[in-house]
Amino acid sequence: MKAWLEDEKTKERFSTMAGFPAYGTPDQFNSFVNAQIAQWKSVIDKEGLKLDVN
C-alpha cells in the first residue's frame, strides 16, 4: 500500500481530486478523523449545515 501511495500516478490522481495520499496506522487515521471533526464542528454548527443524503 505504501509503495502504491508513493507512486507518481497515484499522487497525480489524488491531486486531481484535491487530495493527497497518506498512510499510517488505524490509530493515526482515527486521530486524524477526530481532529477534522473537532476542526469543522463549530463551522457546521454555526452555519446550521445538514447532510443531504438524497
KAQUI-V684149 format. One record per residue. N is the residue number from 1. OMEGA is omega in whole degrees, -180 to 180 (NA if undefined). Layout:
# KAQUI-V684149
n->{N & N}
omega->{OMEGA & OMEGA}
This chain:
# KAQUI-V684149
n->{1 & 2 & 3 & 4 & 5 & 6 & 7 & 8 & 9 & 10 & 11 & 12 & 13 & 14 & 15 & 16 & 17 & 18 & 19 & 20 & 21 & 22 & 23 & 24 & 25 & 26 & 27 & 28 & 29 & 30 & 31 & 32 & 33 & 34 & 35 & 36 & 37 & 38 & 39 & 40 & 41 & 42 & 43 & 44 & 45 & 46 & 47 & 48 & 49 & 50 & 51 & 52 & 53 & 54}
omega->{-179 & 179 & 179 & -180 & 179 & 180 & -178 & 179 & 178 & 179 & 178 & -178 & 178 & -178 & 177 & 179 & -179 & 180 & 177 & 179 & 178 & 178 & 180 & -180 & 174 & 178 & 178 & 178 & 178 & 179 & 178 & -179 & 180 & 177 & 178 & 177 & 180 & -178 & -172 & -177 & -178 & 178 & -180 & 179 & -178 & -177 & 179 & -178 & 179 & 178 & 177 & -176 & -180 & NA}
